[in-house]
Amino acid sequence: MVQIMSAEMDPMIKQCIKDCIDCHSSCLETMRHCLHMGGKHAGPSHITLMIDCAEICQTSADFMLNGSEYIHKVCEVCAEICDKCAESCERIDPDDRHMESCAGICRICAGSCRQMAGM
């Protein structure tokens, strides 16, 4: 069972929480950028994936903070969705710095969540 956030919390859990929160914020900020850009940036499947990614990251962080016994399962799904979101951002516009940044943060989060899923 994962411990509730405390000074004694495993550093890997703390890092994963931080990465999930960072990814959540990045997806929401990048989604705003995509909607402003319009066109392929604002395609329904891409926007839906960004929303899914932001939500699963928030949920994963919440599960870790709550010490849920299901965090490994949630983190496994989070890693998968973060990878898909990163791929989508890169495919939409690899030269857009917002998309590139979001993809990078999604990949970091996916890696942290994969580690948590494997614990």
C-alpha positions, 0 to 999 in steps of 0.5 A: 500500500502506498503511504499518504504524502508525508516527510517519509514518503518514498522519493519515487512517489513524490516525484511521480506526484510532481510529474503527474501534476506537471503533466496535468497543467501542461495538457490544459495549457497546451489544449488552450493553445491548440484551441487558439491555433485551430485547424489540426491542432483543435481536432476533436480526437486530439483535444479529447486525448489531451483532456483524458491525459490531464484527467488521468494525471490528476487522478493518479496524483490524487490516488498517490496522495490518498495512499490508494491500494489501486495506484499501480493500476491507475498509474499503468493506465496513466502511462499509456495515455501519457504516451498516446498524448505525447505521440499526438502532440508530436504528430500534430506539429513537431515544430510547435514549441508548445506541442514539443514541450507538452510531449516531453512532459507527457513522456516524463510522466509516463516514465514515472507512472510506469515505475510506479505501476511496476512497484 
